[in-house]
Amino acid sequence: MGALSRRAVWIVCLFAVLGCQQTPAKQGELRIGVAQLPMSLDPRFATDAASHKIQQLIHRGLVKLDEHWMPQPDVARSWEHPNPLLWVFHLRHGLKFHDGSLLTAYDVQATLLSLLDKKNASPLRAGFAAISVVQVMDDNTLQIHLKKPDASLLTRLSLGVLPASYTKKKNDPHATMGCGAFKFLSWHGNDLVLQRASKSSQSNIQTLHFLRVKEAVTRSLKLVRGEIDFTQNDLPPELLPYLARQPQLHIQTKASITFSYIGMNLQDAILKDLRVRQALALAINRQRLKQALLSDLPLLAETVLTPNHWAASPQILTPFNALQAEKLLDEAGFPRNAKGIRFHLTYRTSTNATRLRLASAIADMWRKVGVDVSVESMEWGGFYARIKRGDFQVFSLSWVSIADPDIYRWILHSSMWPPKGANRGRYANTQMDAWLDQAQASQNLAQRKALYAKIQTKMKKDFVYIPLWYEPVVSVSNKKLEGFQPTSDGGFMGLLQANLHP
């Protein structure tokens, strides 16, 4: 689309949005524009980023993670780990769910047992598979016995605690009961409303009104118009200069822990060849992509964990080398035919405008080395469902808010093929499995770090994924919102200390 055409689209969108009647916000209401609403409000069943971010507001786990991704007390006031197979948790007294019922050790027990129940088919079940027995000692004391050591279990116990009675109900993704700062109020169509659970001395925000506004341009213009007050991420970088010129808006950015990547089906007849996967990686000019599409904001990545994570291992950046890519494809037995084409790939992505542009740009780079590519975009729900069940050759996604190095087990271990885990490309390597098992069981931090270094190097060598970058957190708000600071996970917890002013 030329510059004139793009300008015409902007003008049409501007008049369409500015011509709409504005519904004024209620006192204490913050209207948040989001591209996607959660897949589920139940912490046992959600794996998508939108669900995780909103669940943080509603639910509390035994622990919470601090800015260094280390577990800190939350529902649990303290704990002991007397041996590798036993955790003992002491709960805070007097915590209540949003319906007024007391939170006890029986609720924690019921939450964990329902998650482990095969009949419930929780996608998170594999991450808690080491649990053998959950034993209540009294209302505020709980013991978790393990079948085998699991060094990452404590981090995963940030999972939200549900009332025991709630765990017996049929799963409803559009309703929940927690004990966090905000409680679920309503969900109608594209409107999800949370209400402050109790009065806060730090913030006068009483209601969080999440409105799904799919198109980034529309979302941006609603910010300008004052129809929404806040949005975070899901904004094409080319819109930021326009938004920065608006005197009533405030833009903040922060480095994130969200890893963007290209996933591949390693059981596919073409992609099972390592040389093909390496060639596809070499054919992508990531530096050019992030400059052209993302205002040069992201930091190039080679592994899931950010460089400042305790378990991260430095890796040499994969260069752009189209000539080497062509050579590898020739060696793999895929020469160009009379039309210059080696083989065909289908690249799946969502209808998000930024994701679609990225997929189209990458497809164009692959075409230059002889790979014919069809880009298929679909609504988020349908797209994500297909990826989870392995219905793809190539796709692009992000691992969001990665704090626990056991993510590598979740995405690389051969026992974690869906639906048990998120090894969606069906990667299988016995040496990798052994390292992942050892890293999960080890109680020695130095030993775990050494194992994760091997894991990350092997993952890169085998091109299980094609790494892209760590996405930046970009928040845009009306200046009447004060005190909000974005967090590296791109969540909404910074709103707990923010205030609305006339």
Summary of the structure (lengths in Angstrom):
residues: 502
radius of gyration: 23.6
end to end distance: 40.6
largest distance: 75.3
contacts: 1628
relative contact order: 0.15
helix: 33%
strand: 24%
